[in-house]
Amino acid sequence: MDYSGTGNEKAVAAGELNRTHIGQTVSFQPDEFTLVFGRIGAIARKEGGVTVALEGVDGTGGLPSHYSLPPTQNVYVQPDMLTNTESTIKDLFGKVQDNLRGHRPDQRPDQRPDQRPDVP
């Protein structure tokens, strides 16, 4: 198995994980037979590796609650919905501004110049 995340996930090297990633949903492949999906509860850096502890896993079906990963291994982070929404709003606002700059005050975008009423 060679997992590389889904289309909307962002690849982050395990060594780059920090406190801003706590609480985010992640997926990763800790070994060649296992694929993990979960929410980060804690991140610990150790010499030669990073330990990712997942929330809500303790005692659930014999699953480990923490995984040791090499710092170069990719962990796939779900997009932060607040940040995505903020970016989308900024993009849309920018497009509206560009559209408004492209039109003269006496020109409606749905009229051809030869159909505009004469403006005194």
Secondary structure, 3 states (H helix, E strand, C coil): CCCCCCCCCEEEEHHHCCHHHCCCEEEEEEECCEEEEEEEEEEEEECCEEEEEECCCCCCCCCCCEEEECCCCEEEECCCHHHHHHHHHHHHHHHHHHHHHCCCCCCCCCCCHHHCCCCC
